[in-house]
Amino acid sequence: MPGVWGNGYASEACVAAVEWVWHDTDERSIIAVTQTANRASMALLDRFGFTEQRRFEEHGAQQSMQFIRRPS
């Protein structure tokens, strides 16, 4: 969807998802998965404080599983 890249939609969605989990659930962590080749998504998760837990192959591409813990 190159026509919408760079407009901040993924950042807005990430903010909304993380805020919802922390404010409306009792979950203590969030897990995210993205392809390692997707540099923009990898950078987005890094900006939000996600930490890579492991890499694995799926759908013919390397994936990165990342998590973030609920703030104290």
C-alpha positions in Angstrom: 0.0 0.0 0.0 2.6 2.5 -1.0 0.0 5.3 -1.4 -0.4 5.4 2.4 3.1 4.8 3.5 4.8 7.6 5.5 1.5 9.1 6.8 1.9 7.9 10.3 -1.1 5.5 10.2 1.0 2.6 11.7 2.2 4.8 14.5 -1.3 5.9 15.3 -2.5 2.3 15.3 0.3 1.2 17.5 -0.4 4.0 20.0 -4.1 3.1 20.1 -3.4 -0.6 20.5 -0.9 -0.2 23.3 -3.0 2.3 25.1 -6.0 0.1 24.9 -4.2 -3.0 26.3 -2.7 -1.0 29.2 -5.9 0.8 30.1 -8.6 -1.7 29.3 -7.1 -5.1 30.1 -5.0 -6.8 32.7 -2.4 -8.1 30.2 1.2 -7.7 31.4 2.8 -7.7 28.0 2.1 -7.3 24.3 3.6 -9.5 21.5 4.1 -8.3 18.0 5.4 -10.1 14.9 6.7 -8.6 11.7 9.0 -9.6 8.9 12.6 -8.7 9.5 12.8 -7.3 6.0 10.1 -4.7 6.9 12.5 -2.1 8.2 9.7 0.5 8.9 7.8 -1.9 11.1 11.0 -3.1 12.9 11.8 0.6 13.5 8.3 1.3 14.7 8.4 -1.5 17.3 11.8 -0.3 18.4 10.5 3.3 18.9 7.6 1.9 21.1 10.1 0.0 23.3 9.4 -3.5 22.0 12.3 -6.0 22.4 13.0 -8.8 20.0 12.6 -12.3 21.6 13.3 -14.5 18.7 13.4 -14.9 14.9 11.8 -17.7 12.9 10.8 -18.6 9.4 7.2 -18.4 8.3 5.5 -17.9 5.0 8.9 -18.0 3.3 10.3 -15.1 5.2 12.1 -14.4 8.4 9.9 -13.1 11.1 10.7 -11.2 14.3 8.7 -11.8 17.5 8.9 -8.9 19.8 7.3 -7.9 23.1 6.8 -5.0 25.5 6.0 -5.2 29.2 3.4 -3.2 31.0 5.0 -0.2 32.7 5.2 -0.3 36.5 
